[in-house]
Amino acid sequence: VYPNPLLGNILTLQLDEQTSIGDFQLRLIDARGTIVAQKVGVANQQLEWQMPELAQGIYIVQLQNHQGSFQTRVIKR
């Protein structure tokens, strides 16, 4: 996941060449546990996410697909 810290509104998720995202659901969750953005779609190894304007802080990015789920923290500056 890059860039981290996030300076703009585009977040990129990059997987290795052997892994495909496929059908996915993405969620961006703020420090209070509120879902502030969601995206559903299909992607290969790379996914760019145009997010809404966000306040500075720490967010959790959750990715769910046929292989399971992944989450990581992202800092918005």
Disulfide bonds with the S-S distance in Angstrom:
none
